[in-house]
Amino acid sequence: MLEPVKDATGTPFWQYAARGELRVQACADCGELRFPPRPCCPHCQSFEDEWRPVSGRGRIWSYVVPHPPLLPDYAAQAPYNVIVVELEEAPRIRLVGNLVAAAGAALNSLDPGRIRIGARVHVVFSDGLPQWVPA
């Protein structure tokens, strides 16, 4: 399995995910939620931030089924999906992940033909990695 790249600004995201929590960075001054994490608020230019929990509910905004698999480590799981999820409480925030049948299920546990733009999903966690399941 590939490991996510963790930089200093985004490390808290992965620490919370390892505990089974979905949190996104927010400006501590104006309250604007933002993702991906960054040092400065694009809304008010403040450098103060905090990590707020979000519901983990959203809708599929886009998806792709790579053919052939782009990364050799994933070839055994093809066909698999990669989805972009628009968060319910922050529609401008979109997270990338995989749609699976249940937490910890294989990346190919759902038939790609069942994926629909706009379908409701919610987050689950497997080994500290956010995944998505149909709501």
C-alpha positions, -999 to 999 in steps of 0.1 A, spaced: 0 0 0 12 35 -8 16 59 21 4 95 19 29 122 17 28 141 50 42 177 52 43 198 84 11 218 74 -10 186 67 3 163 94 -26 171 118 -50 158 91 -33 124 92 -30 123 130 -67 128 133 -74 103 106 -53 77 125 -78 82 154 -108 78 131 -116 115 130 -122 136 99 -111 171 105 -102 200 82 -82 231 88 -100 263 96 -89 299 100 -89 307 137 -97 343 129 -125 343 102 -136 306 106 -132 298 69 -127 260 63 -100 251 39 -85 220 23 -58 212 14 -41 226 45 -19 256 41 -2 281 63 -22 312 54 -60 317 51 -69 325 15 -99 345 27 -84 369 53 -47 361 51 -44 351 88 -17 327 98 -38 314 127 -55 280 122 -73 252 140 -86 218 131 -123 213 132 -143 181 130 -166 176 101 -195 151 97 -178 130 71 -209 131 50 -208 143 14 -216 136 -23 -196 121 -51 -185 151 -71 -164 132 -96 -147 98 -101 -124 78 -123 -116 41 -128 -80 39 -140 -74 15 -169 -48 1 -168 -38 9 -132 -15 38 -132 5 26 -102 20 -10 -101 12 -14 -64 -25 -12 -73 -26 -36 -103 -38 -65 -83 -69 -46 -72 -80 -33 -106 -105 -22 -115 -107 2 -86 -121 36 -83 -109 70 -71 -136 94 -61 -137 131 -53 -161 139 -24 -177 173 -18 -182 177 19 -218 184 31 -210 213 54 -183 227 32 -191 222 -5 -160 240 -17 -139 213 1 -134 182 -19 -115 152 -7 -100 123 -28 -104 87 -18 -119 54 -27 -155 41 -25 -155 8 -8 -182 -16 5 -171 -13 41 -142 0 62 -111 -19 53 -126 -35 23 -105 -39 -9 -104 -10 -33 -123 -32 -58 -150 -42 -34 -177 -22 -53 -186 -26 -89 -175 6 -107 -208 5 -126 -226 14 -94 -208 47 -89 -229 78 -96 -221 115 -95 -241 131 -67 -245 98 -47 -243 103 -9 -214 88 9 -198 90 44 -163 85 56 -149 54 72 -113 47 82 -89 18 75 -54 20 90 -56 57 93 -67 62 57 -101 79 50 -123 58 26 -159 63 16 -189 41 17 -224 46 2 -247 64 27 
